[in-house]
């Protein structure tokens, strides 16, 4: 978990875990496979028509007409950024960073997640790049 949470290299954890890096990577892969197997059908997907109706009804009852979920962007420092990639990923934070964009519903269901390049991009530019509204825009465009 420390490897996943902090993004440290598995080699650094050898003394802490008393395991070699290959074993740490194997356990992380098994953990991620289990997460996908258990939660993929429900949480790792876009809302269906029924999900959308349920989200709209729940949020309308709370006074938020037409709201599906909350959208947020956060700038995340890229600590292990390769040197040659550092300059293009610097923005208003003078360190390499990425922008994480996520949409979550009231029940903590994250149904959209996108890592965008920060640099000179603000949250609106990242929103345009993320593809969040691509499906809706395709439905509106004439065929």
Buried (B, 14 or more C-beta within 10 A) or exposed (E): EEBEEEEBEBEEBBEEBEBEBEEBEEEBEEEEEEEEEEEEEEEEEEBEEEBEEBBBEBBEEEEBEEBBBEBEBEBEEBEEBEEEEEEEBBBEEEBBBBBBBBBBBEEEBEBBEBBBBBBEBEBEBBBEBBEBEEEEEEEEEEE
